[in-house]
Amino acid sequence: MELADCGSPERLLSVILDHHPAWRPPVDIEAFGLTVGILEYRDLEVEGFVGALMTDIDKTKGVILSAAGLSVPRRRFTVGHELGHYLIGAHRGDKRCTSRDMLENRRETWHQKEEAQANRFAAGLLMPKPWFVAQMDELGSPDIRHLRAIASTYLVSIEAAANRYIELSCESCAFVFLRNGKVRYSRPSRSFPSLSIRPGDPAPSDCLVGANFEMAWSETDATDWLRTERQGRLPSVRMQRLDQADGFQTVLLLVDEVEEDQIDEEVSLEERYKPRFRY
């Protein structure tokens, strides 16, 4: 494989997947790393970092480190992230990455851009787009309970599965990640309305009721989640919640397209039959 000439994560992933047509989920990411110059995997013993990469000057060989005690899904994503740094030609060889880096998707600075690219690479290698889209189609309409099936298929965390789902979904939806009643961060799909919540904000009270419980779809007050526009109304939004260990929760928000279509039709009819007077 001529990976050195593949500048973007997506081009890299395309070449890798073409070269491995027999792969099936879950991808043996550490075995793959050994085929492209990674010499070994070690525990990382520097506090504050969850992953690191050490390479020679020309990045022809390297060592990947991940924090001791990571769960298997988190370790797999960490290895994938460091492999991204290793294989993307423009990235420097020695890296130390924090938990925040593993969530980065911004591109304002060079550091953010590199970390976001490494995350895209890790997600695409662990959850290849053709496989993932096929599974989404098979599962049908968005449902937070699908995250468990996806996470099991690809041996990734619920959070990684949710982020990949949002990246590839055509639905108007968003995931909001909470801990101990506060917003950690959110991931909206491209078509989802602008969110008003920010990291550190208290979560709306209607998504905190109950414990250890997968919530059925319920209506939620859109003003608790969405930015109010000067003109127009907020869409109808439905919500599901998935409770996890250690105070973590994942909330799925979905624009109720059926209700929106009905409202649009009613507005259209009202406009059509509104009396018009001539003066």
C-alpha positions in Angstrom: 0.0 0.0 0.0 1.3 3.5 -0.9 -0.2 5.2 2.2 2.3 8.1 2.2 0.6 9.7 -0.7 -2.9 9.7 0.9 -3.3 13.1 2.5 -6.7 12.9 4.0 -8.1 10.4 6.5 -10.8 9.5 4.0 -8.4 8.7 1.2 -6.2 6.7 3.6 -9.2 4.7 4.7 -10.4 4.0 1.1 -7.0 2.6 0.2 -6.8 0.5 3.4 -10.3 -1.0 2.9 -9.6 -1.7 -0.7 -6.5 -3.6 0.3 -8.4 -5.7 2.9 -11.7 -6.8 1.2 -11.9 -9.9 3.5 -12.1 -7.8 6.7 -15.2 -8.2 8.9 -16.1 -6.3 12.1 -14.7 -5.9 14.6 -11.4 -4.8 12.8 -8.3 -6.2 14.5 -6.8 -2.7 14.7 -3.6 -3.7 16.6 -2.8 -6.5 14.1 -3.3 -4.0 11.3 -0.9 -1.5 13.0 1.8 -4.2 13.0 1.6 -4.5 9.2 2.3 -0.8 8.6 5.3 -0.2 10.8 4.1 -0.2 14.4 6.6 -2.3 16.4 4.7 -2.7 19.7 2.0 -1.4 22.0 2.8 -0.3 25.5 1.0 1.1 28.5 1.3 4.9 28.9 2.4 6.0 32.4 2.3 9.7 32.0 -0.7 11.2 33.8 -3.0 13.5 31.9 -2.7 11.6 28.6 -4.6 8.7 27.3 -2.6 8.0 24.1 0.8 8.6 22.7 2.9 7.9 19.6 6.7 7.6 19.3 8.3 7.3 15.9 11.6 7.5 14.1 12.4 10.7 12.2 10.9 9.5 8.9 7.9 7.9 10.6 8.7 4.5 9.1 8.2 2.7 12.4 6.7 3.6 15.7 5.3 2.6 19.1 1.8 3.3 20.3 1.1 3.8 23.9 -2.3 3.9 25.7 -3.2 4.6 29.3 -3.2 1.5 31.5 -6.7 0.4 32.6 -8.7 1.7 29.6 -11.6 -0.4 28.6 -11.2 -2.5 25.4 -13.4 -0.1 23.4 -11.6 3.0 24.6 -8.2 1.3 24.0 -9.2 0.4 20.5 -10.2 4.0 19.7 -7.0 5.3 21.3 -4.9 3.0 19.1 -6.9 4.0 16.0 -6.3 7.7 16.9 -2.6 7.3 17.2 -2.5 5.2 14.0 -4.1 8.2 12.3 -1.3 10.4 13.5 1.2 7.8 12.3 -0.2 7.3 8.8 -1.4 10.9 8.0 1.8 12.2 6.3 1.4 15.9 7.5 1.3 14.9 11.2 4.5 15.0 13.2 5.7 11.7 14.6 5.7 12.2 18.3 2.3 12.8 19.9 0.7 12.9 23.4 -3.0 13.0 23.3 -5.6 13.8 26.0 -9.2 12.7 26.5 -10.2 16.1 25.0 -8.1 15.4 21.9 -10.1 12.1 21.5 -13.3 14.2 21.1 -11.9 17.0 19.0 -13.8 17.9 15.8 -12.9 21.6 15.4 -10.5 23.0 12.8 -9.7 26.5 14.0 -6.1 25.7 15.0 -3.5 23.3 13.6 -3.7 21.2 16.7 -7.4 20.9 16.5 -7.3 20.0 12.9 -4.7 17.2 13.5 -6.7 15.8 16.4 -10.0 15.9 14.4 -8.3 14.2 11.5 -7.0 11.4 13.8 -10.4 11.0 15.2 -12.0 10.7 11.8 -9.4 8.1 10.9 -10.0 6.1 14.0 -13.8 6.2 13.6 -13.5 5.2 9.9 -11.1 2.3 10.5 -13.1 0.9 13.4 -16.5 1.6 11.8 -16.0 1.6 8.1 -18.6 3.8 6.3 -19.9 1.0 3.9 -20.5 -1.4 6.8 -21.9 1.3 9.1 -24.4 2.7 6.6 -25.6 -0.8 5.8 -26.2 -1.5 9.5 -28.0 1.8 9.9 -30.3 1.0 7.0 -31.0 -2.4 8.5 -31.7 -1.0 11.9 -34.2 1.5 10.5 -35.4 4.8 12.1 -33.2 6.3 14.8 -33.5 4.7 18.2 -31.0 5.1 21.1 -31.2 1.4 21.8 -29.5 0.8 18.4 -26.3 2.2 20.0 -25.8 -1.0 22.0 -26.0 -3.2 18.8 -23.6 -0.9 16.9 -21.1 -0.8 19.8 -21.2 -4.6 20.1 -20.7 -5.1 16.3 -17.6 -2.9 16.1 -16.3 -3.3 19.7 -16.4 0.4 20.4 -17.9 2.6 23.1 -21.5 3.8 23.1 -20.1 7.3 22.7 -18.0 6.4 19.6 -21.0 4.6 18.1 -23.1 7.7 18.7 -20.6 10.1 17.1 -20.2 7.9 14.0 -24.0 7.6 13.8 -24.4 11.4 13.7 -21.6 11.8 11.2 -23.3 9.4 8.7 -27.0 9.9 9.5 -29.3 11.6 7.0 -31.9 12.2 9.9 -32.4 15.5 11.7 -31.1 14.3 15.1 -28.5 15.1 17.8 -26.8 13.3 20.6 -26.2 15.1 23.9 -23.7 13.6 26.3 -24.3 14.3 30.0 -22.6 13.4 33.3 -24.1 14.0 36.7 -26.8 16.2 35.3 -24.6 18.5 33.3 -23.9 18.7 29.6 -20.5 17.4 28.5 -20.9 18.1 24.8 -23.3 17.6 21.9 -23.1 16.3 18.4 -25.9 17.4 16.0 -26.4 16.1 12.5 -26.0 18.6 9.6 -29.7 19.2 9.3 -30.5 19.5 13.0 -31.5 23.0 14.3 -29.0 25.1 16.3 -28.6 23.9 19.8 -28.7 26.4 22.7 -27.0 24.1 25.3 -23.3 24.3 25.9 -20.8 22.2 27.9 -21.3 22.7 31.6 -24.9 23.7 31.3 -27.4 21.9 33.6 -29.4 19.3 31.6 -33.1 19.9 31.2 -35.0 18.4 34.0 -37.2 16.1 31.9 -34.2 14.1 30.8 -33.0 13.3 34.3 -36.0 11.4 35.7 -35.4 7.8 36.6 -32.3 5.7 36.7 -30.9 2.6 34.9 -33.6 2.9 32.3 -33.9 3.2 28.6 -36.6 5.8 27.9 -39.2 5.3 25.3 -39.7 8.2 22.9 -41.3 11.2 24.7 -42.0 14.8 23.7 -39.6 17.4 25.1 -39.8 21.1 25.2 -37.7 22.3 22.2 -37.0 25.6 24.0 -34.9 23.7 26.5 -32.5 22.5 23.8 -32.8 24.8 20.7 -31.8 28.3 20.0 -34.8 30.5 19.6 -34.8 32.3 16.2 -36.1 35.8 15.7 -38.6 34.6 13.1 -40.4 31.3 12.8 -41.2 28.6 15.3 -39.2 25.8 16.8 -39.8 22.3 15.5 -41.4 19.5 17.5 -38.6 17.5 19.1 -38.8 14.0 20.6 -36.2 12.5 23.1 -34.8 9.3 24.3 -32.3 8.7 27.1 -29.8 6.0 27.8 -28.4 5.7 31.3 -24.8 4.4 31.8 -22.4 3.8 34.6 -20.7 6.5 36.8 -23.4 9.2 36.1 -23.0 9.2 32.3 -26.1 9.6 30.2 -26.7 9.9 26.4 -29.7 11.7 25.1 -31.0 11.4 21.5 -33.0 14.3 20.2 -35.0 13.9 17.0 -37.1 16.4 15.0 -40.6 14.9 14.6 -40.7 15.0 10.8 -44.3 13.6 10.7 -45.7 16.3 13.0 -43.7 18.9 11.1 -45.2 17.8 7.8 -48.7 17.9 9.3 -48.1 21.4 10.6 -46.7 22.6 7.3 -49.7 21.2 5.5 -52.1 22.9 7.9 -50.3 26.2 7.5 -50.5 25.8 3.7 -54.2 25.1 3.8 -54.8 28.1 6.1 -52.9 30.3 3.7 -54.8 28.8 0.7 -58.2 29.5 2.1 -57.6 32.8 3.9 -60.0 35.3 2.6 -58.5 38.1 0.5 -60.3 41.4 0.1 -59.9 43.9 -2.6 -60.0 47.6 -1.7 
